[in-house]
Amino acid sequence: MIKKALILEFDRINMISEETRLKMRNARLGKTAPRKGKTKYNIIYNDKNEYQREVNKITGFKTKWYQTHRDESLLRAKIYRESHKEEIVKIKHICYERRKNEISNSGKKYYLKIRNELFDILGGKECMNCGFDVVEALQFDHVNGGGIKDRKSFSSNKLMYLYYIKNPEIAKQKLQVLCANCNFIKHLSNNEVKYNGE
């Protein structure tokens, strides 16, 4: 029985690469080294942890443990989140601040992409009345009014645009492209604009 266990252990060790063996030796000596290649934040990784991860992949230890202790693990994570709420919020805020510009730029790009798709569905980037074609001044107008109600049924303009992109026939019936001036004149002439005093 002991011989069998030794053979299995020997086979498992032979499955581990030479590089990992070196990492294991360095870990025993307490050395740490940066991961090969460029990393975003130049983090120094502990070789012992890397070695352990590779061993866990081979043996499947972590997955077996998680399968048998799933509920316990989820409960422990929930308790941790509840007891460290302030720290988690601070960390999220720090991460957001680091990536603020990247996040806002990607959001703007996506919004403009959706807006351009809706322009294409409605026949191009120019006003239906006067032919004005500066994109920044163009707006989507509801042909029969009711734009405020329609916008409120969606939580944002982006979701409304996505709905009309998925349903182009409805978009062609309900929406038209107008410049800001023509849109405002239409609202005034059809009494679509309601002021607080009236």
C-alpha positions as a Markdown table, in Angstrom:
| # | Residue | x | y | z |
|---|---|---|---|---|
| 1 | Met | 0.0 | 0.0 | 0.0 |
| 2 | Ile | 2.9 | 2.4 | 0.9 |
| 3 | Lys | 4.6 | 1.5 | -2.4 |
| 4 | Lys | 1.4 | 2.3 | -4.4 |
| 5 | Ala | 1.1 | 5.7 | -2.6 |
| 6 | Leu | 4.8 | 6.5 | -3.4 |
| 7 | Ile | 4.3 | 5.6 | -7.0 |
| 8 | Leu | 1.2 | 7.8 | -7.3 |
| 9 | Glu | 3.1 | 10.7 | -5.6 |
| 10 | Phe | 6.1 | 10.2 | -8.0 |
| 11 | Asp | 3.8 | 10.2 | -11.0 |
| 12 | Arg | 2.1 | 13.4 | -9.8 |
| 13 | Ile | 5.5 | 15.1 | -9.3 |
| 14 | Asn | 6.6 | 14.1 | -12.8 |
| 15 | Met | 3.5 | 15.8 | -14.2 |
| 16 | Ile | 4.7 | 19.1 | -12.8 |
| 17 | Ser | 7.0 | 21.1 | -15.1 |
| 18 | Glu | 10.6 | 21.8 | -14.4 |
| 19 | Glu | 9.8 | 25.5 | -14.1 |
| 20 | Thr | 7.3 | 24.8 | -11.4 |
| 21 | Arg | 9.9 | 22.7 | -9.5 |
| 22 | Leu | 12.2 | 25.7 | -9.6 |
| 23 | Lys | 9.4 | 27.8 | -8.3 |
| 24 | Met | 8.8 | 25.3 | -5.5 |
| 25 | Arg | 12.5 | 25.4 | -4.6 |
| 26 | Asn | 12.5 | 29.2 | -4.5 |
| 27 | Ala | 9.3 | 29.2 | -2.4 |
| 28 | Arg | 10.9 | 26.9 | 0.1 |
| 29 | Leu | 13.8 | 29.4 | 0.3 |
| 30 | Gly | 11.3 | 32.3 | 0.7 |
| 31 | Lys | 12.1 | 34.0 | -2.6 |
| 32 | Thr | 9.6 | 35.9 | -4.6 |
| 33 | Ala | 9.8 | 36.9 | -8.3 |
| 34 | Pro | 7.7 | 38.9 | -10.7 |
| 35 | Arg | 5.6 | 36.9 | -13.2 |
| 36 | Lys | 7.1 | 36.6 | -16.6 |
| 37 | Gly | 6.0 | 39.3 | -19.1 |
| 38 | Lys | 4.6 | 42.7 | -18.5 |
| 39 | Thr | 1.8 | 43.1 | -15.9 |
| 40 | Lys | -0.5 | 46.1 | -15.6 |
| 41 | Tyr | 0.4 | 47.1 | -12.1 |
| 42 | Asn | 3.9 | 45.3 | -11.8 |
| 43 | Ile | 2.6 | 43.0 | -9.0 |
| 44 | Ile | 5.2 | 40.7 | -7.4 |
| 45 | Tyr | 3.7 | 37.2 | -7.1 |
| 46 | Asn | 4.6 | 34.7 | -4.4 |
| 47 | Asp | 6.1 | 31.6 | -6.1 |
| 48 | Lys | 4.6 | 29.3 | -3.4 |
| 49 | Asn | 1.1 | 30.4 | -4.4 |
| 50 | Glu | 1.8 | 29.8 | -8.1 |
| 51 | Tyr | 3.2 | 26.4 | -7.3 |
| 52 | Gln | 0.1 | 25.6 | -5.2 |
| 53 | Arg | -2.3 | 26.7 | -7.9 |
| 54 | Glu | -0.5 | 24.4 | -10.4 |
| 55 | Val | -0.6 | 21.5 | -8.0 |
| 56 | Asn | -4.3 | 22.1 | -7.4 |
| 57 | Lys | -5.0 | 22.0 | -11.1 |
| 58 | Ile | -3.4 | 18.6 | -11.4 |
| 59 | Thr | -4.9 | 17.1 | -8.3 |
| 60 | Gly | -8.3 | 18.8 | -8.5 |
| 61 | Phe | -8.1 | 19.4 | -4.8 |
| 62 | Lys | -9.7 | 22.9 | -4.8 |
| 63 | Thr | -12.7 | 21.8 | -7.0 |
| 64 | Lys | -13.3 | 18.7 | -4.9 |
| 65 | Trp | -13.2 | 20.7 | -1.7 |
| 66 | Tyr | -15.5 | 23.4 | -3.1 |
| 67 | Gln | -18.0 | 20.8 | -4.3 |
| 68 | Thr | -18.3 | 19.3 | -0.8 |
| 69 | His | -18.2 | 22.6 | 1.1 |
| 70 | Arg | -20.0 | 24.9 | -1.3 |
| 71 | Asp | -22.7 | 26.1 | 1.1 |
| 72 | Glu | -20.2 | 26.7 | 3.9 |
| 73 | Ser | -18.0 | 28.7 | 1.5 |
| 74 | Leu | -20.8 | 30.9 | 0.2 |
| 75 | Leu | -22.0 | 31.6 | 3.8 |
| 76 | Arg | -18.4 | 32.5 | 4.8 |
| 77 | Ala | -18.2 | 34.9 | 1.8 |
| 78 | Lys | -21.6 | 36.5 | 2.7 |
| 79 | Ile | -20.6 | 37.1 | 6.3 |
| 80 | Tyr | -17.3 | 38.6 | 5.2 |
| 81 | Arg | -19.1 | 41.0 | 2.8 |
| 82 | Glu | -21.5 | 42.1 | 5.5 |
| 83 | Ser | -18.8 | 42.6 | 8.1 |
| 84 | His | -16.4 | 44.5 | 5.7 |
| 85 | Lys | -18.9 | 46.7 | 3.8 |
| 86 | Glu | -17.0 | 49.9 | 4.3 |
| 87 | Glu | -13.7 | 48.5 | 3.2 |
| 88 | Ile | -15.3 | 46.9 | 0.1 |
| 89 | Val | -16.9 | 50.2 | -0.8 |
| 90 | Lys | -13.6 | 52.0 | -0.4 |
| 91 | Ile | -11.8 | 49.5 | -2.6 |
| 92 | Lys | -14.5 | 49.7 | -5.3 |
| 93 | His | -14.2 | 53.5 | -5.2 |
| 94 | Ile | -10.4 | 53.3 | -5.6 |
| 95 | Cys | -10.8 | 50.9 | -8.5 |
| 96 | Tyr | -13.4 | 53.2 | -10.1 |
| 97 | Glu | -11.2 | 56.2 | -9.7 |
| 98 | Arg | -8.3 | 54.4 | -11.4 |
| 99 | Arg | -10.4 | 53.4 | -14.4 |
| 100 | Lys | -12.7 | 56.4 | -14.5 |
| 101 | Asn | -11.6 | 57.8 | -17.8 |
| 102 | Glu | -11.5 | 54.4 | -19.5 |
| 103 | Ile | -15.0 | 53.6 | -18.3 |
| 104 | Ser | -16.5 | 56.9 | -19.3 |
| 105 | Asn | -14.9 | 56.8 | -22.8 |
| 106 | Ser | -16.1 | 53.2 | -23.4 |
| 107 | Gly | -19.6 | 54.2 | -22.3 |
| 108 | Lys | -19.6 | 57.3 | -24.6 |
| 109 | Lys | -18.4 | 55.2 | -27.6 |
| 110 | Tyr | -21.1 | 52.6 | -27.0 |
| 111 | Tyr | -23.8 | 55.3 | -26.7 |
| 112 | Leu | -22.7 | 57.0 | -29.9 |
| 113 | Lys | -22.6 | 53.7 | -31.7 |
| 114 | Ile | -26.2 | 52.9 | -30.7 |
| 115 | Arg | -27.3 | 56.5 | -31.7 |
| 116 | Asn | -25.7 | 56.1 | -35.1 |
| 117 | Glu | -27.4 | 52.8 | -35.7 |
| 118 | Leu | -30.8 | 54.4 | -34.9 |
| 119 | Phe | -29.9 | 57.3 | -37.3 |
| 120 | Asp | -29.3 | 54.7 | -40.0 |
| 121 | Ile | -32.7 | 53.0 | -39.4 |
| 122 | Leu | -34.5 | 56.3 | -39.6 |
| 123 | Gly | -32.9 | 57.3 | -42.9 |
| 124 | Gly | -29.7 | 59.2 | -42.2 |
| 125 | Lys | -28.1 | 62.0 | -40.2 |
| 126 | Glu | -30.1 | 65.0 | -41.3 |
| 127 | Cys | -33.2 | 66.9 | -40.2 |
| 128 | Met | -36.4 | 65.8 | -42.0 |
| 129 | Asn | -37.7 | 69.5 | -42.2 |
| 130 | Cys | -34.7 | 71.7 | -43.0 |
| 131 | Gly | -31.9 | 69.2 | -44.0 |
| 132 | Phe | -29.5 | 70.4 | -41.2 |
| 133 | Asp | -26.8 | 67.7 | -40.8 |
| 134 | Val | -24.7 | 68.6 | -37.7 |
| 135 | Val | -25.0 | 65.4 | -35.7 |
| 136 | Glu | -24.6 | 67.0 | -32.3 |
| 137 | Ala | -27.7 | 69.1 | -32.9 |
| 138 | Leu | -29.9 | 66.3 | -34.2 |
| 139 | Gln | -32.6 | 64.8 | -32.0 |
| 140 | Phe | -35.0 | 61.8 | -32.2 |
| 141 | Asp | -38.6 | 63.2 | -32.1 |
| 142 | His | -41.8 | 61.2 | -31.5 |
| 143 | Val | -44.0 | 61.9 | -34.6 |
| 144 | Asn | -47.3 | 61.9 | -32.6 |
| 145 | Gly | -45.9 | 63.3 | -29.4 |
| 146 | Gly | -45.7 | 61.4 | -26.1 |
| 147 | Gly | -41.9 | 61.3 | -26.0 |
| 148 | Ile | -41.8 | 62.0 | -22.2 |
| 149 | Lys | -44.1 | 59.1 | -21.5 |
| 150 | Asp | -42.1 | 56.8 | -23.8 |
| 151 | Arg | -38.8 | 57.9 | -22.3 |
| 152 | Lys | -40.1 | 57.2 | -18.8 |
| 153 | Ser | -41.2 | 53.7 | -19.7 |
| 154 | Phe | -37.5 | 53.0 | -20.2 |
| 155 | Ser | -35.0 | 53.8 | -17.5 |
| 156 | Ser | -32.6 | 55.6 | -19.9 |
| 157 | Asn | -32.3 | 56.9 | -23.5 |
| 158 | Lys | -29.8 | 54.2 | -24.2 |
| 159 | Leu | -32.4 | 51.5 | -23.4 |
| 160 | Met | -35.0 | 53.3 | -25.5 |
| 161 | Tyr | -32.5 | 53.4 | -28.5 |
| 162 | Leu | -31.8 | 49.7 | -28.1 |
| 163 | Tyr | -35.5 | 48.9 | -28.1 |
| 164 | Tyr | -36.0 | 50.8 | -31.3 |
| 165 | Ile | -32.9 | 49.2 | -32.9 |
| 166 | Lys | -34.4 | 45.8 | -32.2 |
| 167 | Asn | -37.8 | 46.8 | -33.5 |
| 168 | Pro | -37.0 | 49.0 | -36.6 |
| 169 | Glu | -40.6 | 48.9 | -37.9 |
| 170 | Ile | -41.9 | 50.5 | -34.7 |
| 171 | Ala | -39.0 | 53.0 | -34.8 |
| 172 | Lys | -40.0 | 54.1 | -38.3 |
| 173 | Gln | -43.6 | 54.6 | -37.3 |
| 174 | Lys | -42.9 | 56.4 | -34.0 |
| 175 | Leu | -39.7 | 58.4 | -34.5 |
| 176 | Gln | -38.2 | 60.9 | -36.9 |
| 177 | Val | -34.9 | 62.9 | -37.0 |
| 178 | Leu | -35.2 | 66.6 | -36.4 |
| 179 | Cys | -32.7 | 69.3 | -35.6 |
| 180 | Ala | -33.1 | 71.0 | -32.2 |
| 181 | Asn | -34.7 | 74.1 | -33.7 |
| 182 | Cys | -37.3 | 72.3 | -35.7 |
| 183 | Asn | -38.1 | 69.9 | -32.8 |
| 184 | Phe | -38.7 | 72.8 | -30.5 |
| 185 | Ile | -40.9 | 74.7 | -33.0 |
| 186 | Lys | -42.9 | 71.5 | -33.5 |
| 187 | His | -43.4 | 71.1 | -29.8 |
| 188 | Leu | -44.6 | 74.7 | -29.4 |
| 189 | Ser | -47.0 | 74.6 | -32.4 |
| 190 | Asn | -48.6 | 71.3 | -31.3 |
| 191 | Asn | -48.7 | 72.4 | -27.6 |
| 192 | Glu | -46.5 | 69.4 | -26.6 |
| 193 | Val | -44.5 | 71.6 | -24.3 |
| 194 | Lys | -46.1 | 71.9 | -20.8 |
| 195 | Tyr | -44.8 | 74.6 | -18.5 |
| 196 | Asn | -45.3 | 74.5 | -14.7 |
| 197 | Gly | -47.4 | 77.7 | -14.6 |
| 198 | Glu | -50.0 | 76.4 | -17.2 |
